[in-house]
């Protein structure tokens, strides 16, 4: 197992069973309660059944997803924890993608005023982003992660074996966050990514530490997003607006798909306001289009996204707050842009 030290906890890369066994052997909990995504259970049922007996866990298995990332689902989880007799010395394992990690962590951090939890992310997006840094929460009133808090897990177990059953669309969605990490803070990583054409052929155990370290360094510097951590929102102001605008439609956007569009839009705005070189803008657009299909954003969706962005939790003083890049590998935070800028950037995306 490879260990990476984060703020208040360690991340362990390698076999999750081995990692969990050795980690639990050094601690004592009154009970272990696993919140498991139903899709993960379907694909990894023999493994999770073995974990259930090996680690003496009770399991809450449900179909999760952005539509279920709500206080209503949290009520079901809290009720289940009460029925199972979980006390303040119990441990929660969150096994699944970003929704399970965000919501399961939120439930644990608020149950009986907080019980410990471990993140076992099973998607690329969750392994490189959602499970790191202690951000927890649920969607509310159609706004992403509008209710939540900061609370670090006891540990994070990162095992790329779960990618074997990850749908292609989900793998590509996670790759958007990988791309973001490189664009905001690591030109060397970006140059490595440029050589990739097939995500199925990547040696993830070799690449993941480099990707994770980008976010780890920024979070260590600014754990509560008062300054530098805002850089991690590159692509997310536009992206969250689009993701929410498409949330209840049949042709929804996955988080990473929305962020990919957001990065193109915000790279355009970076070119406009921070003189991001035109050649780098084109390089970013071409790279993202290598992995993500073009989506037409209708005038109705643009209007809806503009309305939703007004409620983004990153805003301050009633102004929409963007994080941009002055060049590949260099971020710039706290840019207050207008509705016209957002519309212009989305029209750029539509016309490119």
C-alpha positions in Angstrom: 0.0 0.0 0.0 1.2 3.5 -0.8 0.4 6.1 1.8 -0.2 9.8 1.1 -0.5 12.1 4.2 -3.4 14.7 4.0 -4.7 17.1 6.6 -5.7 15.1 9.7 -5.8 11.7 7.8 -3.9 9.4 5.4 -4.8 8.1 2.0 -3.9 4.5 1.2 -3.5 3.5 -2.5 -3.7 -0.2 -3.3 -5.8 -3.2 -2.4 -8.8 -1.9 -0.4 -9.4 -5.2 1.4 -5.8 -5.3 2.6 -5.9 -1.6 3.5 -9.1 -1.8 5.4 -8.1 -4.9 7.3 -4.8 -3.4 8.5 -6.4 -0.1 9.3 -9.2 -1.6 11.4 -6.8 -4.0 13.2 -5.3 -0.9 14.9 -8.6 0.5 16.1 -11.7 -0.6 17.9 -15.3 0.5 17.1 -18.6 -0.6 18.6 -19.9 -1.4 15.1 -19.1 -0.9 11.4 -21.9 0.3 9.1 -21.4 0.4 5.3 -23.4 2.7 3.0 -23.1 1.0 -0.4 -24.2 2.1 -3.9 -26.4 -0.5 -5.4 -24.5 -0.5 -8.7 -21.3 -1.2 -6.8 -23.0 -4.0 -4.9 -24.2 -5.5 -8.2 -20.8 -5.6 -9.7 -18.8 -6.4 -6.6 -21.3 -8.5 -4.6 -18.8 -11.4 -3.8 -16.2 -8.9 -2.5 -18.7 -6.9 -0.4 -20.3 -10.1 1.0 -16.8 -11.1 2.0 -16.2 -7.7 3.6 -19.5 -8.0 5.4 -18.3 -11.1 7.2 -14.6 -10.2 7.4 -15.2 -6.8 8.9 -18.6 -7.5 10.7 -20.4 -4.8 8.9 -24.1 -4.0 8.5 -24.9 -2.7 5.0 -27.3 -0.1 3.7 -27.6 -0.7 0.0 -29.5 1.7 -2.2 -29.5 3.1 -5.8 -27.8 6.4 -5.4 -27.3 9.3 -7.9 -27.6 13.1 -8.0 -31.5 12.9 -7.8 -31.2 11.0 -4.5 -28.5 13.2 -3.0 -31.1 14.8 -0.8 -32.1 15.4 2.8 -34.9 12.8 2.2 -32.3 10.1 1.5 -30.3 11.3 4.5 -33.4 10.7 6.7 -33.5 7.1 5.5 -29.8 6.6 6.4 -30.1 8.2 9.8 -33.2 6.1 10.5 -31.3 3.0 9.5 -28.3 3.9 11.7 -30.7 4.3 14.6 -32.5 1.0 14.0 -29.1 -0.8 13.8 -28.1 0.6 17.1 -25.2 2.8 15.9 -23.7 4.8 18.7 -21.1 7.5 18.8 -18.3 5.0 18.8 -19.6 3.4 15.5 -17.8 3.7 12.2 -19.4 4.4 8.8 -17.9 3.1 5.6 -18.9 5.0 2.4 -18.5 2.7 -0.5 -19.3 4.2 -3.9 -18.9 7.2 -6.0 -19.0 10.9 -5.2 -22.7 10.9 -4.2 -22.2 8.2 -1.6 -19.1 9.8 -0.2 -20.6 13.3 0.0 -23.9 12.2 1.4 -22.7 9.2 3.6 -20.0 11.5 5.1 -22.6 14.2 5.7 -24.9 11.7 7.4 -22.0 10.4 9.6 -20.8 13.9 10.4 -24.2 14.9 11.7 -25.5 11.7 13.3 -25.3 12.0 17.1 -23.3 15.2 16.5 -20.7 13.3 14.5 -19.4 9.7 14.2 -16.2 8.7 12.4 -16.3 7.6 8.7 -14.0 6.1 6.1 -14.2 6.9 2.4 -13.8 4.0 -0.1 -14.4 5.7 -3.4 -15.1 3.4 -6.4 -15.1 5.9 -9.3 -12.3 7.8 -10.8 -14.0 11.1 -10.0 -14.4 10.2 -6.3 -10.8 8.9 -6.1 -9.2 12.0 -7.4 -11.6 14.6 -6.1 -14.8 14.0 -4.2 -13.4 11.8 -1.5 -10.5 14.2 -0.7 -10.5 17.3 1.3 -13.5 16.8 3.7 -16.3 18.5 1.7 -19.6 16.8 2.5 -23.1 17.7 1.5 -26.4 17.2 -0.3 -28.3 19.0 -3.1 -31.1 21.3 -2.0 -33.7 23.2 -4.1 -31.9 22.1 -7.3 -28.6 23.6 -6.2 -25.6 21.3 -6.0 -24.2 20.6 -2.5 -26.2 23.5 -1.1 -26.4 22.0 2.4 -23.2 20.6 3.9 -20.1 21.0 6.0 -16.4 20.4 6.2 -15.4 17.2 8.0 -12.4 15.0 7.3 -12.7 11.2 7.1 -10.6 8.9 9.3 -8.9 7.6 6.2 -9.5 7.2 2.4 -8.8 3.8 0.7 -8.2 4.2 -3.0 -8.2 1.1 -5.2 -8.3 1.4 -9.0 -9.5 -2.2 -9.3 -13.0 -0.7 -9.1 -12.5 0.9 -12.5 -12.8 -2.6 -14.1 -16.6 -2.4 -13.9 -16.9 1.4 -14.3 -18.9 2.4 -17.4 -17.0 4.2 -20.0 -19.1 7.4 -19.5 -18.3 7.4 -15.8 -14.6 6.9 -16.3 -14.5 9.8 -18.8 -16.5 11.9 -16.3 -13.9 11.4 -13.7 -11.2 12.3 -16.1 -12.6 15.8 -16.2 -11.4 16.3 -12.6 -8.0 14.9 -13.5 -7.8 17.4 -16.4 -8.8 20.2 -14.0 -6.0 19.4 -11.5 -3.4 19.6 -14.3 -4.8 22.8 -15.8 -4.8 24.8 -12.5 -1.5 23.7 -11.0 0.7 21.3 -12.8 2.0 21.9 -16.4 4.1 18.7 -16.2 1.1 16.6 -15.4 -0.8 18.3 -18.3 2.0 17.4 -20.7 1.6 13.7 -19.5 -2.1 13.8 -20.1 -1.7 15.1 -23.6 -0.1 11.8 -24.6 -3.2 9.8 -23.4 -5.8 8.6 -26.0 -7.3 5.6 -24.2 -8.3 5.8 -20.6 -8.6 2.0 -20.4 -4.8 1.6 -20.9 -3.6 3.9 -18.2 -1.6 2.6 -15.3 -3.7 4.3 -12.6 -1.7 3.2 -9.6 1.3 5.0 -11.1 -0.7 8.1 -12.2 -3.1 8.6 -9.2 -0.5 9.8 -6.7 0.6 12.6 -8.9 -3.1 13.7 -9.5 -4.1 13.4 -5.9 -1.1 15.4 -4.7 -2.2 18.4 -6.7 -5.5 18.6 -4.7 -3.7 17.6 -1.4 -1.3 20.5 -1.6 -4.0 23.0 -2.2 -6.3 21.7 0.6 -3.4 21.6 3.1 -2.7 25.3 2.3 -6.4 26.3 2.6 -8.7 23.6 4.1 -11.8 25.7 4.4 -11.8 27.4 1.0 -11.0 30.9 2.1 -8.4 31.5 -0.7 -6.3 29.0 -2.7 -8.8 26.1 -2.5 -11.2 28.1 -4.6 -8.9 27.2 -7.5 -10.3 23.7 -7.5 -13.6 25.3 -8.6 -12.2 25.9 -12.1 -14.8 24.8 -14.6 -17.3 24.3 -11.8 -19.1 27.6 -11.8 -20.4 27.1 -15.3 -20.3 23.3 -14.8 -22.6 23.3 -11.7 -25.0 25.6 -13.4 -25.3 23.3 -16.4 -25.4 20.1 -14.3 -28.3 21.5 -12.3 -30.1 22.8 -15.4 -29.9 19.3 -16.9 -30.5 17.4 -13.7 -34.1 16.3 -14.2 -33.9 15.7 -18.0 -33.5 12.4 -19.8 -30.3 13.6 -21.5 -28.7 14.6 -18.1 -25.1 15.6 -17.8 -22.8 13.7 -15.4 -20.8 15.9 -13.1 -17.6 15.5 -15.1 -19.3 16.1 -18.4 -20.7 19.4 -17.1 -17.3 20.4 -15.7 -15.6 19.5 -19.0 -18.0 22.0 -20.7 -17.4 24.4 -17.9 -13.6 24.2 -18.3 -13.9 25.1 -22.0 -16.2 28.1 -21.1 -13.9 29.3 -18.3 -10.8 28.8 -20.4 -12.5 31.1 -23.0 -13.1 33.6 -20.2 -9.5 33.2 -19.0 -8.4 34.1 -22.6 -10.7 37.1 -22.6 -9.8 38.5 -19.2 -6.4 37.0 -18.2 -4.8 36.7 -21.6 -4.6 32.9 -21.5 -2.7 32.4 -24.7 -4.9 31.6 -27.7 -2.7 28.5 -28.5 -3.3 27.2 -24.9 -7.0 27.8 -25.2 -7.1 25.8 -28.4 -5.0 23.0 -26.8 -7.4 22.8 -23.9 -10.5 22.7 -26.2 -9.0 20.0 -28.5 -7.9 17.9 -25.5 -11.3 18.0 -23.8 -13.1 17.3 -27.1 -10.9 14.2 -27.4 -12.8 12.5 -24.5 -16.2 14.3 -24.4 -18.9 14.3 -27.0 -20.2 17.7 -28.0 -23.5 18.7 -26.3 -25.8 21.4 -27.7 -26.8 23.8 -25.0 -30.2 25.3 -25.9 -31.1 28.9 -25.3 -33.6 27.6 -22.6 -30.8 25.7 -20.8 -28.5 28.7 -21.0 -31.1 30.9 -19.4 -31.8 28.3 -16.7 -28.1 27.9 -16.0 -27.7 31.6 -15.6 -30.4 31.7 -13.0 -29.0 28.7 -11.1 -25.5 30.1 -11.1 -26.8 33.1 -9.1 -27.3 30.7 -6.1 -23.9 29.0 -6.4 -22.4 28.6 -2.8 -19.1 30.1 -4.0 -20.7 33.5 -4.7 -20.0 36.5 -2.4 -21.8 39.8 -2.1 -24.3 38.7 -4.7 -21.6 38.4 -7.3 -20.9 35.2 -9.2 -17.3 34.1 -8.3 -15.1 32.3 -10.9 -11.7 30.7 -10.7 -9.7 31.1 -13.9 -6.3 30.3 -15.3 -3.7 32.8 -16.7 -1.8 30.0 -18.4 -1.9 26.2 -18.1 -0.7 25.3 -14.6 -1.4 28.7 -13.0 -4.7 29.6 -11.3 -6.3 32.9 -10.5 -9.2 33.2 -8.0 -12.0 35.6 -7.2 -13.1 36.9 -10.5 -16.6 38.4 -10.5 -18.1 38.1 -13.9 -21.6 38.8 -15.3 -24.5 37.0 -16.8 -23.4 38.3 -20.2 -20.0 36.6 -19.7 -21.6 33.3 -18.9 -23.9 33.5 -21.9 -21.0 34.5 -24.1 -18.9 31.6 -22.9 -21.7 29.1 -23.5 -22.3 30.5 -27.0 -18.5 30.1 -27.6 -18.9 26.4 -26.6 -21.9 25.9 -28.9 -20.2 27.5 -31.9 -16.7 26.0 -31.6 
